[in-house]
Amino acid sequence: MTTYGSEKIRKMTSSIFQEVVDRKQAALINGKDVIDLSIGSPDFQPPAFVMETLAKYSMDSSKYGYTLKGIAEFNEAVSYFYRQRYSVELDDNTEVLQLMGSQDGLAHLATVIVDPGDYVLVPDPGYPIYEASVTIAGGEIYPMPLLAENSFLPKLNEIPEEVLRKTKMMILSYPGNPVTALADSSFFEEVVAFASVHNILVVHDFAYSELIYDGNPQISFLSVPGAKEVGIEFNSLSKTFNMAGCRIGYAAGNSEVIRLLASFKSHIDYGVFYPIQKAAIAALTSDFSFLEDQLKRYQARRDVLVTGFQTSGWQVEKSPATMFVWAKIPAGWKSREFAFKLIEDEGIVVVPGDAFGLQGEGYVRIAMVQPSEKLEEAAQRVNEFLLGFPV
């Protein structure tokens, strides 16, 4: 019998997320009351005016054809949002590209930039599409360890020169997923200088730009002098405005890279549904009071969850950003063992850290996608679980 499947697909590991789902289903079948804190899909609804805009334009029968690309008003809205929120000026025509969610752009960019044998510097731990996109493109991955002792920032000076000579691209994400750390302007300045010297394209995933807590600043990579000469930034309406299912996002920055990615996309898709584009425009040009309220709600969830864990002596660090807690697990456990035992015994679903890379071993990712009372209950169940395994 013929064996199907390309070498590229064989190199891609099976998704740990599917195994988590399977174990969750088994727990449900066994009668467990499950609290799912695994997938980062917001449980908040979009602002009412966004849903109203979507409903309004969906009733226009003339708007059901191909859009082919982002309408000019969308690009203008992105420029407005970046100017208001991050003090970044963008050229609507050449420095903004609409995407079917930021993952769409992240998945395709390596194919646009990387040739077989080229290296891409990827954070470890990192969001799985980073590595998968490079594998699809036929490139080589060089993992950059993100370690607690270095504030989860990569040590660029430790990357071997022989790797740098063959490196086309570097992927970063601050605040990140799964690691929820922040980067400051001085680090981004270091990145710009490093990329300029080594002729590397910097790709910054900024999907959690509006979920930054405790008064910490929102720093777009593009706000650093010289950043647009060496890089682009991806952002999304999925987490910021709870429009995950709408599949709309954008890339901004280096005009040549934007042009190349736009050319590639013209071969593979026909644009985002017009009513979704109009809803996104309404979101991006609002007065942003919604964002401030939402941030307070997420921060309250974080505090409930972390404080709840401390009852059992599990000292989990407060996330400075994102909708996740990146929690170092108690000694004596492996990440998968800990996560799967939590599902089996307590019905609490989290993601083992090694799903995001070798350096994720010893951690689990917990998504704050349940109401505070559910998170408090989840913390109580985890504490009961840990009573049998003193931390």
Secondary structure as the mmCIF struct_conf table of DSSP 4:
data_model
#
loop_
_struct_conf.conf_type_id
_struct_conf.id
_struct_conf.beg_label_comp_id
_struct_conf.beg_label_asym_id
_struct_conf.beg_label_seq_id
_struct_conf.end_label_comp_id
_struct_conf.end_label_asym_id
_struct_conf.end_label_seq_id
HELX_LH_PP_P HELX_LH_PP_P1 THR A 2 TYR A 4
HELX_RH_AL_P HELX_RH_AL_P1 GLU A 7 LYS A 11
BEND BEND1 MET A 12 MET A 12
HELX_LH_PP_P HELX_LH_PP_P2 THR A 13 SER A 15
HELX_RH_AL_P HELX_RH_AL_P2 ILE A 16 ILE A 29
TURN_TY1_P TURN_TY1_P1 ASN A 30 GLY A 31
STRN STRN1 ILE A 35 ASP A 36
BEND BEND2 ILE A 39 ILE A 39
BEND BEND3 PHE A 44 PHE A 44
HELX_LH_PP_P HELX_LH_PP_P3 GLN A 45 PRO A 47
HELX_RH_AL_P HELX_RH_AL_P3 ALA A 48 SER A 58
TURN_TY1_P TURN_TY1_P2 MET A 59 MET A 59
HELX_RH_3T_P HELX_RH_3T_P1 SER A 61 LYS A 63
BEND BEND4 GLY A 65 GLY A 65
BEND BEND5 LYS A 69 LYS A 69
HELX_RH_AL_P HELX_RH_AL_P4 ALA A 72 TYR A 86
TURN_TY1_P TURN_TY1_P3 ASP A 92 THR A 94
BEND BEND6 GLU A 95 GLU A 95
STRN STRN2 VAL A 96 LEU A 99
BEND BEND7 MET A 100 GLY A 101
HELX_RH_AL_P HELX_RH_AL_P5 SER A 102 ILE A 113
HELX_LH_PP_P HELX_LH_PP_P4 VAL A 114 ASP A 115
TURN_TY1_P TURN_TY1_P4 PRO A 116 GLY A 117
STRN STRN3 TYR A 119 ASP A 124
BEND BEND8 PRO A 125 PRO A 125
HELX_RH_AL_P HELX_RH_AL_P6 PRO A 128 ALA A 137
TURN_TY1_P TURN_TY1_P5 GLY A 138 GLY A 138
STRN STRN4 GLU A 140 PRO A 145
HELX_RH_3T_P HELX_RH_3T_P2 ALA A 148 ASN A 150
TURN_TY1_P TURN_TY1_P6 SER A 151 PHE A 152
HELX_RH_3T_P HELX_RH_3T_P3 LEU A 156 GLU A 158
BEND BEND9 ILE A 159 ILE A 159
HELX_RH_AL_P HELX_RH_AL_P7 GLU A 161 LEU A 164
TURN_TY1_P TURN_TY1_P7 ARG A 165 LYS A 166
STRN STRN5 THR A 167 LEU A 172
BEND BEND10 TYR A 174 PRO A 175
BEND BEND11 ASN A 177 VAL A 179
HELX_RH_AL_P HELX_RH_AL_P8 SER A 185 HIS A 198
TURN_TY1_P TURN_TY1_P8 ASN A 199 ASN A 199
STRN STRN6 LEU A 201 ASP A 205
TURN_TY1_P TURN_TY1_P9 ALA A 207 GLU A 210
STRN STRN7 ILE A 212 ILE A 212
TURN_TY1_P TURN_TY1_P10 ASP A 214 GLY A 215
HELX_RH_3T_P HELX_RH_3T_P4 PHE A 221 SER A 223
BEND BEND12 VAL A 224 VAL A 224
TURN_TY1_P TURN_TY1_P11 PRO A 225 GLY A 226
HELX_RH_AL_P HELX_RH_AL_P9 ALA A 227 VAL A 230
STRN STRN8 GLY A 231 SER A 236
BEND BEND13 LEU A 237 LEU A 237
TURN_TY1_P TURN_TY1_P12 SER A 238 THR A 240
BEND BEND14 PHE A 241 ASN A 242
HELX_RH_3T_P HELX_RH_3T_P5 ALA A 244 CYS A 246
STRN STRN9 GLY A 249 GLY A 253
HELX_RH_AL_P HELX_RH_AL_P10 SER A 255 LYS A 265
TURN_TY1_P TURN_TY1_P13 SER A 266 ILE A 268
HELX_RH_AL_P HELX_RH_AL_P11 TYR A 274 LEU A 284
TURN_TY1_P TURN_TY1_P14 THR A 285 THR A 285
BEND BEND15 SER A 286 SER A 286
BEND BEND16 PHE A 288 PHE A 288
HELX_RH_AL_P HELX_RH_AL_P12 SER A 289 GLN A 310
TURN_TY1_P TURN_TY1_P15 THR A 311 GLY A 313
HELX_LH_PP_P HELX_LH_PP_P5 VAL A 316 SER A 319
BEND BEND17 PRO A 320 PRO A 320
STRN STRN10 ALA A 321 ALA A 321
BEND BEND18 THR A 322 MET A 323
STRN STRN11 PHE A 324 LYS A 328
HELX_LH_PP_P HELX_LH_PP_P6 ILE A 329 PRO A 330
TURN_TY1_P TURN_TY1_P16 ALA A 331 GLY A 332
HELX_RH_AL_P HELX_RH_AL_P13 SER A 335 GLU A 346
STRN STRN12 ILE A 348 VAL A 349
STRN STRN13 VAL A 351 PRO A 352
HELX_RH_3T_P HELX_RH_3T_P6 GLY A 353 PHE A 356
HELX_RH_3T_P HELX_RH_3T_P7 LEU A 358 GLY A 360
TURN_TY1_P TURN_TY1_P17 GLU A 361 GLY A 362
STRN STRN14 TYR A 363 ALA A 367
BEND BEND19 GLN A 370 GLN A 370
HELX_RH_AL_P HELX_RH_AL_P14 SER A 372 LEU A 387
TURN_TY1_P TURN_TY1_P18 GLY A 388 GLY A 388
BEND BEND20 PHE A 389 PHE A 389
#
